[in-house]
Amino acid sequence: MSAIFSDPITMALLILGAILGPMLMIGAQTVTNKRTRLAERLTSTGPTPTTGKTKAQQFSWVQGLGQVVSPKGDKANSAIRMRLVHAGYISKNAPYWYYGTRLILLVGALALVMALWPLIGDSLPVSGPLPAAIVVALIANIAPGLWLDRRQGIVQQEYRNGFPDMMDLLVACVQAGLSLDAGIGRVSEEIGRRYPNLNVHLGIMSLELRAGRSRIEALSGFADRLGMDEARAFATMLRQSEEMGTSLSATLRVFADDMREKRMLYAEEKALSLPAKLVVPLILFVFPSLLGVLMLPAGVRLYWVFSGVGGP
């Protein structure tokens, strides 16, 4: 422990953390208090709120901390907001939660390294707490982005799997006599159990249509929130169908058949890529074991022959 306090770089990092930590917490508490007072003013004239705090309310200080450290400017916030929307987080406060969580992870990782350095410092390949802190800071800074990309891939796969089913249900609703707006609302009610994230975006589009937003703008927003080529093609197809006056039922049927064929081709592509993916495990694990089983008896017999040792 005395070695840490004798290092000037470590002491500088500790002093910097001791100064910035309270400042950030005070700023987060100030923002949280302002939002709390505003919420109390808004709810004072409404119905009595329910007792008990939700998880978001309990950790509202994380959101306040994210508001303090979030970059200023619409361009930076819109980029991270779009990434979060593509990952399934559509709340307007999602970027603040993301920045707050990343800062907490960064500070917590650095504090953990400093606290455990007397115990693990000798076993680490790096020399000195400063390189270890830099490595941990880089990992803590990159990890949330990697997790967000992985989450986005999972949600995108759900969208891709549910889009053909959504189109089939929409075709059935339109052919049954419902309008496109009513069909979208009906599909959003039926598809929720199997594809909950897709159901959320369909519900938003249905609410936008009910609120008076034009169909073209609602479809464009739906495609932007999903971030899929299929959704953009769906919006373009409906816009062209409305402009040219073609049959909506026939257009949806052709597009649904195309989506179903694409899903089948994607499944065939995954199946055909399986042998190529199995080559590396076969070479590294199965082939050496099989070679050892086949060659071991012959090797033992050759050893007996050349060494003159009598075998069985």
C-alpha positions in Angstrom: 0.0 0.0 0.0 2.9 2.4 0.7 4.2 1.8 -2.8 1.0 3.2 -4.3 1.1 6.4 -2.2 4.8 6.9 -3.0 4.2 6.8 -6.8 3.4 10.4 -8.0 1.4 9.2 -11.0 -0.8 7.1 -8.8 -1.3 9.9 -6.4 -2.2 12.3 -9.2 -4.8 9.8 -10.4 -6.3 9.4 -6.9 -6.4 13.2 -6.4 -8.0 13.7 -9.8 -10.6 11.0 -9.0 -11.3 12.5 -5.6 -11.9 15.9 -7.2 -13.9 14.9 -10.2 -16.0 12.2 -8.4 -17.9 14.6 -6.1 -18.3 17.2 -8.9 -20.0 14.7 -11.1 -22.2 13.4 -8.4 -23.2 16.9 -7.4 -24.1 17.7 -11.0 -26.0 14.4 -11.4 -27.9 15.1 -8.2 -28.8 18.7 -9.4 -30.2 17.4 -12.6 -32.1 14.7 -10.8 -33.6 17.2 -8.4 -34.7 19.4 -11.2 -36.4 16.5 -13.0 -38.0 15.4 -9.7 -39.5 18.9 -9.0 -40.8 19.0 -12.6 -42.4 15.6 -12.2 -44.0 16.6 -8.9 -45.5 19.7 -10.6 -46.8 17.7 -13.5 -48.4 15.0 -11.3 -49.8 17.4 -8.7 -52.8 18.2 -11.0 -53.2 14.6 -12.2 -54.3 11.4 -10.5 -52.5 10.2 -7.4 -49.4 8.3 -8.4 -48.9 4.7 -7.4 -46.7 4.0 -4.4 -43.3 2.4 -4.8 -40.5 3.3 -7.1 -39.7 1.5 -10.3 -36.1 0.4 -11.2 -35.7 3.3 -13.5 -36.6 5.7 -10.7 -34.3 4.0 -8.2 -31.3 4.5 -10.6 -32.4 7.9 -11.9 -29.0 9.3 -10.8 -27.4 7.2 -13.6 -29.5 9.1 -16.1 -28.6 12.4 -14.4 -24.9 11.6 -14.6 -25.3 10.7 -18.3 -26.9 14.1 -18.9 -23.9 15.8 -17.4 -21.3 13.9 -19.4 -23.2 13.4 -22.6 -21.7 15.2 -25.6 -23.4 18.4 -26.6 -24.8 18.6 -30.1 -27.6 17.1 -32.1 -25.3 15.1 -34.4 -23.5 13.1 -31.7 -26.7 12.5 -29.8 -28.7 11.5 -32.9 -26.0 8.9 -33.9 -26.0 7.1 -30.5 -29.8 7.5 -30.3 -30.2 5.7 -33.6 -27.9 2.9 -32.5 -29.9 2.5 -29.4 -33.2 2.5 -31.3 -31.8 -0.2 -33.6 -30.8 -2.2 -30.5 -34.4 -2.0 -29.2 -34.1 1.0 -26.8 -36.5 3.6 -28.0 -36.8 5.7 -24.9 -35.7 9.4 -25.3 -33.5 9.1 -22.2 -31.7 6.0 -23.5 -28.6 7.9 -24.6 -28.3 9.4 -21.1 -28.5 5.9 -19.5 -25.8 4.7 -22.0 -23.4 7.5 -21.2 -24.0 7.3 -17.5 -23.5 3.5 -17.4 -20.3 3.8 -19.5 -18.9 6.5 -17.1 -19.8 4.4 -14.0 -18.2 1.3 -15.6 -15.0 3.3 -16.4 -14.7 4.8 -12.9 -15.5 1.6 -11.2 -13.0 -0.4 -13.2 -10.2 2.1 -12.4 -11.1 2.2 -8.7 -11.1 -1.6 -8.7 -7.7 -1.8 -10.2 -6.3 0.7 -7.7 -7.8 -1.2 -4.8 -6.6 -4.6 -5.9 -3.2 -3.5 -7.2 -1.3 -4.5 -4.1 -2.7 -8.0 -4.4 -2.6 -8.6 -8.2 0.2 -6.2 -9.3 3.0 -8.7 -9.2 1.1 -11.3 -11.3 0.2 -9.0 -14.1 2.3 -8.7 -17.3 2.3 -4.9 -17.1 4.7 -3.0 -14.9 3.2 -0.2 -12.8 -0.4 0.9 -12.1 -0.6 3.5 -14.9 -0.3 1.0 -17.8 -2.8 -1.3 -16.1 -5.2 1.6 -15.6 -4.9 2.6 -19.2 -5.7 -0.9 -20.4 -8.6 -1.3 -18.1 -9.9 2.2 -19.1 -9.8 1.2 -22.8 -11.6 -2.1 -22.1 -14.2 -0.3 -20.0 -14.7 2.3 -22.7 -15.0 -0.2 -25.6 -17.1 -2.8 -23.8 -20.5 -0.9 -23.8 -20.2 -0.3 -27.6 -19.4 -4.0 -28.3 -22.3 -5.0 -26.1 -24.6 -2.6 -27.9 -23.5 -4.0 -31.3 -24.2 -7.5 -30.1 -27.6 -6.5 -28.8 -28.3 -4.8 -32.1 -27.4 -8.0 -34.0 -29.8 -10.0 -31.9 -32.7 -7.6 -32.4 -32.0 -7.3 -36.1 -32.2 -11.1 -36.3 -35.6 -11.0 -34.6 -36.8 -8.3 -37.1 -35.6 -10.4 -40.0 -37.3 -13.5 -38.8 -40.6 -11.7 -38.0 -40.9 -9.6 -41.1 -42.3 -12.4 -43.4 -44.8 -13.4 -40.7 -45.8 -9.7 -40.4 -46.3 -9.5 -44.1 -48.5 -12.6 -44.2 -50.7 -11.3 -41.5 -50.9 -7.9 -43.2 -51.9 -9.5 -46.5 -54.6 -11.6 -44.7 -56.0 -8.4 -43.0 -56.1 -6.4 -46.2 -57.7 -9.3 -48.2 -60.3 -9.6 -45.4 -61.4 -6.0 -46.1 -59.5 -3.9 -43.5 -57.6 -0.8 -44.6 -53.9 -0.7 -44.4 -53.9 1.5 -41.2 -56.4 -0.8 -39.5 -54.4 -3.9 -40.7 -51.2 -2.5 -39.2 -52.9 -2.0 -35.8 -54.4 -5.5 -36.0 -51.0 -7.1 -36.8 -49.3 -5.2 -34.0 -51.8 -6.9 -31.6 -51.3 -10.4 -32.9 -47.5 -10.5 -33.4 -46.5 -9.3 -29.9 -46.0 -12.8 -28.3 -43.6 -14.1 -30.9 -41.8 -10.9 -31.8 -42.1 -8.3 -29.0 -39.6 -5.8 -30.3 -41.2 -5.7 -33.7 -44.5 -5.3 -32.0 -43.3 -2.1 -30.3 -42.3 -0.5 -33.6 -45.6 -1.6 -35.3 -47.5 -0.1 -32.3 -45.6 3.2 -32.7 -46.4 3.3 -36.4 -50.1 2.6 -35.7 -50.2 5.4 -33.1 -48.6 7.8 -35.6 -51.2 7.0 -38.2 -54.0 7.5 -35.7 -52.5 10.8 -34.7 -52.8 12.1 -38.2 -49.3 11.6 -39.5 -49.1 10.8 -43.2 -48.7 7.1 -44.2 -45.5 7.8 -46.1 -43.8 9.6 -43.1 -45.0 6.9 -40.7 -43.6 4.1 -43.0 -40.3 6.0 -43.4 -40.0 6.4 -39.6 -40.8 2.7 -39.2 -38.0 1.8 -41.7 -35.5 4.1 -40.0 -36.2 2.6 -36.5 -35.8 -0.9 -37.7 -32.7 -0.2 -39.8 -33.3 -3.1 -42.2 -33.2 -3.2 -46.0 -36.5 -5.2 -46.0 -38.3 -2.4 -44.0 -36.9 0.3 -46.4 -38.1 -1.8 -49.4 -41.5 -2.2 -47.7 -41.9 1.6 -47.3 -40.7 2.3 -50.8 -43.1 -0.3 -52.2 -46.1 1.1 -50.4 -45.2 4.7 -51.5 -44.9 3.7 -55.1 -48.1 1.7 -54.9 -49.9 4.7 -53.5 -48.5 7.1 -56.1 -49.2 4.8 -59.1 -52.6 3.7 -57.9 -51.9 -0.1 -58.1 -53.8 -2.7 -56.1 -52.6 -2.7 -52.5 -53.6 -6.3 -51.9 -51.7 -7.6 -55.0 -48.7 -5.5 -54.1 -48.6 -6.8 -50.5 -49.0 -10.4 -51.7 -46.1 -10.2 -54.1 -43.9 -8.6 -51.5 -44.9 -11.2 -48.9 -44.0 -14.0 -51.3 -40.6 -12.3 -51.9 -40.0 -12.0 -48.1 -40.9 -15.7 -47.6 -38.5 -16.7 -50.4 -35.7 -14.6 -48.9 -36.2 -16.2 -45.5 -35.9 -19.6 -47.2 -32.8 -18.6 -49.0 -31.3 -17.3 -45.8 -32.0 -20.6 -44.1 -30.4 -22.5 -47.0 -27.4 -20.2 -46.8 -27.0 -21.0 -43.1 -27.3 -24.7 -43.8 -24.8 -24.7 -46.6 -22.2 -22.7 -44.6 -22.3 -25.3 -41.8 -19.7 -27.7 -43.4 -17.3 -24.9 -43.9 -17.6 -23.9 -40.2 -17.1 -27.5 -39.1 -13.7 -27.8 -40.8 -11.7 -26.0 -38.1 -13.2 -28.0 -35.1 -12.7 -31.3 -37.1 -9.0 -30.5 -37.8 -8.2 -29.2 -34.3 -10.1 -31.8 -32.2 -11.6 -34.8 -34.1 -8.8 -35.5 -36.6 -5.9 -35.7 -34.0 -8.0 -38.0 -31.8 -8.9 -40.2 -34.7 -5.3 -40.3 -35.9 -4.0 -41.2 -32.5 -6.5 -44.1 -32.2 -5.6 -45.5 -35.6 -1.8 -45.0 -35.4 -1.1 -45.9 -31.8 -1.3 -49.7 -32.2 0.9 -49.6 -35.3 3.4 -47.4 -33.5 3.5 -49.7 -30.5 4.1 -52.8 -32.8 6.9 -51.0 -34.7 8.5 -50.1 -31.4 8.5 -53.8 -30.4 9.9 -54.9 -33.7 12.8 -52.4 -33.9 13.7 -52.6 -30.2 13.7 -56.3 -30.0 11.2 -56.4 -27.2 8.8 -59.3 -27.5 5.3 -58.3 -27.7 2.1 -60.3 -27.1 
